[in-house]
């Protein structure tokens, strides 16, 4: 089975931490479809800086999505704007352990809101590490801060709207309102912690990616691959200059990625 080589903006053979340069690196990212991993490069257990993955995705435009993940103020951003936020200033093993526990409870076949409450309680309780510091649910801050003043917007159908980190952090936002109602619950300390973690993500953001073209190329090297015929079909469409309808490339990327073994 062919291996997949991920391209990265991590610099090798450098004697000091390399600072992120969005203009230089984002311009080098292809604008076509592919698979990506985003995370941070931080010090781990005295071993120096290591790349710590936080999110994996598949997208039609890799360059656009990388910008959205790293951005702190993009309204439709992802990793650092609307995704669940864990305190990566803590030891990364503790963070990954809490993520595993959180995901385990989120996958249970019970009502979604109930899943959230169980997951919040599990991550916060010993022997887990309480590293989850933001989640798009009005109950999260209440649970984390042991208060009852958190509010979260609902749409006309009563469904929670994910307004993102900045809505919770802004002047007069949810955490300020909680603090004004309950000054002893630690809302301002949590607000500063969330701001620090978001800054850490923005300053230490790193990524790896593989393009759909590279995946197809590797699959075609192995005629015994279960994905060989799918890769041939993709190339046939491309060389015959047939129109690939919107979403078709992402479909191919998903199918190729899910079936391909990585070493």
C-alpha positions as CSV (number, residue, x, y, z in Angstrom):
1,X,0.0,0.0,0.0
2,X,1.4,3.4,-0.9
3,X,2.0,5.8,1.9
4,X,0.7,9.4,2.0
5,X,3.2,12.2,2.4
6,X,1.8,15.2,4.3
7,X,3.1,18.7,3.5
8,X,3.6,21.0,6.4
9,X,4.7,24.5,7.3
10,X,6.9,23.2,10.1
11,X,10.5,24.2,9.5
12,X,13.2,21.6,9.9
13,X,16.9,22.2,10.8
14,X,16.2,25.4,12.6
15,X,17.9,26.3,15.8
16,X,15.1,28.4,17.3
17,X,11.3,28.5,17.2
18,X,10.0,29.6,13.8
19,X,7.3,32.3,13.9
20,X,4.2,31.9,11.8
21,X,4.1,34.1,8.6
22,X,0.6,33.9,7.2
23,X,1.3,35.7,3.9
24,X,4.2,33.5,3.0
25,X,2.8,30.1,4.1
26,X,-0.8,30.5,3.1
27,X,0.2,31.5,-0.4
28,X,2.0,28.2,-0.7
29,X,-1.0,26.2,0.2
30,X,-2.9,24.9,-2.9
31,X,-6.4,26.2,-3.4
32,X,-7.7,22.8,-4.5
33,X,-9.3,19.9,-2.5
34,X,-7.5,17.8,0.1
35,X,-7.2,16.5,3.6
36,X,-5.7,18.7,6.4
37,X,-4.7,18.6,10.1
38,X,-4.5,21.8,12.1
39,X,-3.1,22.3,15.5
40,X,-0.3,24.1,17.4
41,X,3.4,23.7,17.7
42,X,4.2,24.0,21.5
43,X,6.7,22.7,24.0
44,X,5.9,19.2,25.2
45,X,7.4,17.6,28.3
46,X,10.7,19.2,28.0
47,X,11.2,17.6,24.6
48,X,11.1,20.9,22.7
49,X,8.4,22.1,20.3
50,X,6.1,19.4,18.9
51,X,3.2,19.6,16.5
52,X,0.0,18.8,18.4
53,X,-3.0,18.1,16.2
54,X,-6.3,19.5,17.2
55,X,-8.6,19.1,14.2
56,X,-8.8,17.0,11.0
57,X,-10.9,17.9,8.0
58,X,-11.6,17.5,4.3
59,X,-12.3,20.6,2.1
60,X,-12.5,21.7,-1.5
61,X,-10.2,24.7,-0.9
62,X,-7.3,24.0,1.4
63,X,-5.9,27.5,1.3
64,X,-9.2,29.1,2.3
65,X,-9.8,26.7,5.1
66,X,-6.3,27.1,6.6
67,X,-6.9,30.9,6.8
68,X,-10.2,30.3,8.5
69,X,-8.9,27.9,11.1
70,X,-6.0,30.1,12.1
71,X,-8.0,33.4,12.2
72,X,-9.1,34.7,15.5
73,X,-11.6,37.3,14.2
74,X,-13.0,35.6,11.1
75,X,-16.8,35.4,11.7
76,X,-17.0,32.1,10.0
77,X,-13.7,30.7,11.3
78,X,-13.4,27.3,12.8
79,X,-10.6,26.1,15.1
80,X,-10.1,29.4,16.8
81,X,-13.6,30.9,16.6
82,X,-16.4,28.4,16.9
83,X,-14.9,25.0,17.8
84,X,-14.8,23.4,21.2
85,X,-11.9,25.0,23.1
86,X,-9.5,23.0,25.4
87,X,-6.9,24.6,27.6
88,X,-3.7,23.8,25.6
89,X,-1.6,25.7,28.1
90,X,-2.0,22.5,30.2
91,X,0.1,19.4,29.5
92,X,-1.0,18.1,26.1
93,X,-1.5,14.6,27.4
94,X,-4.1,15.9,29.8
95,X,-5.9,17.7,27.0
96,X,-5.9,14.7,24.7
97,X,-7.2,12.5,27.6
98,X,-10.1,14.9,28.2
99,X,-10.9,15.1,24.4
100,X,-11.1,11.3,24.4
101,X,-13.4,11.2,27.4
102,X,-15.5,14.0,25.9
103,X,-15.9,12.3,22.5
104,X,-16.8,9.0,24.2
105,X,-19.8,10.5,25.9
106,X,-20.8,12.7,22.9
107,X,-21.2,9.6,20.8
108,X,-23.7,7.9,23.0
109,X,-27.1,7.3,21.5
110,X,-29.0,9.6,23.9
111,X,-30.5,13.1,23.2
112,X,-27.8,15.5,22.2
113,X,-28.3,18.0,25.0
114,X,-28.1,15.2,27.6
115,X,-24.9,14.0,25.9
116,X,-23.4,17.4,26.5
117,X,-24.3,17.5,30.2
118,X,-22.8,14.1,30.8
119,X,-19.7,15.0,28.8
120,X,-19.2,18.3,30.7
121,X,-19.5,16.5,34.1
122,X,-17.1,13.7,33.0
123,X,-14.4,16.0,31.8
124,X,-14.7,18.2,34.9
125,X,-14.6,15.4,37.5
126,X,-11.5,13.5,38.8
127,X,-9.5,11.7,37.6
128,X,-10.0,13.8,34.4
129,X,-8.4,17.2,34.0
130,X,-11.1,19.8,33.4
131,X,-9.4,21.3,30.3
132,X,-12.5,22.0,28.3
133,X,-13.0,25.8,28.7
134,X,-15.5,26.7,26.0
135,X,-18.4,24.9,24.3
136,X,-21.5,26.2,22.4
137,X,-24.1,25.4,24.9
138,X,-25.7,27.6,27.5
139,X,-25.3,25.0,30.2
140,X,-21.5,24.8,29.8
141,X,-20.5,27.9,31.7
142,X,-23.1,27.1,34.3
143,X,-21.5,23.7,34.9
144,X,-18.0,24.9,34.7
145,X,-18.5,27.9,37.0
146,X,-21.2,26.2,39.2
147,X,-23.6,29.1,38.6
148,X,-27.0,29.5,36.9
149,X,-26.6,32.8,35.0
150,X,-25.3,31.7,31.6
151,X,-27.5,32.5,28.7
152,X,-27.1,31.4,25.1
153,X,-29.1,32.5,22.0
154,X,-31.8,30.2,20.5
155,X,-33.2,30.3,17.0
156,X,-36.9,30.5,16.3
157,X,-37.2,26.7,16.7
158,X,-35.5,26.8,20.1
159,X,-32.2,25.3,18.8
160,X,-28.9,26.7,20.2
161,X,-27.1,29.0,17.8
162,X,-23.3,28.7,17.9
163,X,-22.3,32.4,18.2
164,X,-18.6,31.6,18.7
165,X,-15.9,32.4,21.2
166,X,-15.9,36.1,20.6
167,X,-19.6,36.5,21.5
168,X,-18.8,35.0,25.0
169,X,-15.7,37.2,25.4
170,X,-16.9,40.5,24.1
171,X,-17.6,43.4,26.5
172,X,-21.0,42.8,27.9
173,X,-21.0,39.2,26.5
174,X,-22.1,36.1,28.4
175,X,-19.0,35.9,30.7
176,X,-19.4,39.6,31.7
177,X,-23.1,39.1,32.4
178,X,-22.3,36.0,34.5
179,X,-19.7,38.0,36.5
180,X,-22.1,40.9,37.0
181,X,-24.7,38.5,38.4
182,X,-22.3,36.3,40.4
183,X,-19.0,37.9,41.2
184,X,-17.6,35.0,43.0
185,X,-17.9,32.3,40.4
186,X,-14.7,33.0,38.5
187,X,-16.2,34.2,35.2
188,X,-13.5,36.8,34.6
189,X,-10.7,34.3,35.4
190,X,-12.2,31.9,32.8
191,X,-12.6,34.8,30.3
192,X,-8.8,35.6,30.6
193,X,-8.0,31.9,30.3
194,X,-10.0,31.6,27.1
195,X,-8.4,34.7,25.7
196,X,-4.9,33.4,26.5
197,X,-5.6,30.0,24.8
198,X,-7.0,31.7,21.7
199,X,-3.8,33.9,21.6
200,X,-1.7,30.7,22.0
201,X,-3.5,29.1,19.0
202,X,-3.2,32.1,16.8
203,X,0.5,32.6,17.5
204,X,1.5,28.9,17.4
205,X,-0.9,27.7,14.6
206,X,0.6,25.0,12.4
207,X,-0.9,22.6,9.8
208,X,-0.2,19.7,7.5
209,X,-2.2,18.8,4.4
210,X,-2.3,16.4,1.5
211,X,-3.9,17.3,-1.8
212,X,-6.5,15.1,-3.5
213,X,-4.1,15.0,-6.5
214,X,-1.4,13.5,-4.3
215,X,-3.8,10.9,-2.8
216,X,-4.9,9.8,-6.3
217,X,-1.3,9.6,-7.5
218,X,-0.3,7.4,-4.6
219,X,-3.4,5.1,-4.9
220,X,-2.6,4.6,-8.6
221,X,0.7,3.2,-7.7
222,X,-1.0,0.2,-6.1
223,X,-3.3,-1.7,-8.5
224,X,-4.4,-3.9,-5.6
225,X,-5.8,-1.0,-3.7
226,X,-9.5,-1.0,-3.0
227,X,-9.5,2.6,-4.2
228,X,-7.7,2.0,-7.5
229,X,-10.8,2.1,-9.7
230,X,-12.1,5.2,-7.9
231,X,-8.8,6.9,-8.5
232,X,-8.9,5.9,-12.2
233,X,-12.4,7.3,-12.5
234,X,-11.3,10.6,-11.1
235,X,-8.3,10.8,-13.5
236,X,-10.6,9.9,-16.4
237,X,-13.0,12.7,-15.6
238,X,-10.1,15.1,-15.3
239,X,-8.3,14.2,-18.5
240,X,-11.6,14.1,-20.5
241,X,-12.1,17.6,-19.3
242,X,-15.6,16.6,-18.0
243,X,-17.2,19.0,-15.6
244,X,-17.1,17.9,-12.0
245,X,-20.1,19.2,-10.3
246,X,-19.8,21.2,-7.1
247,X,-19.1,18.9,-4.2
248,X,-17.8,16.0,-6.4
249,X,-14.2,16.7,-5.6
250,X,-14.9,16.7,-1.9
251,X,-16.8,13.5,-2.2
252,X,-13.8,11.9,-3.9
253,X,-11.5,13.2,-1.2
254,X,-13.7,11.8,1.6
255,X,-13.9,8.4,0.0
256,X,-10.2,8.2,-0.8
257,X,-9.1,9.4,2.6
258,X,-11.4,7.1,4.6
259,X,-10.3,4.1,2.7
260,X,-6.6,4.8,2.5
261,X,-4.2,3.5,5.1
262,X,-1.6,5.9,6.4
263,X,1.8,4.8,7.8
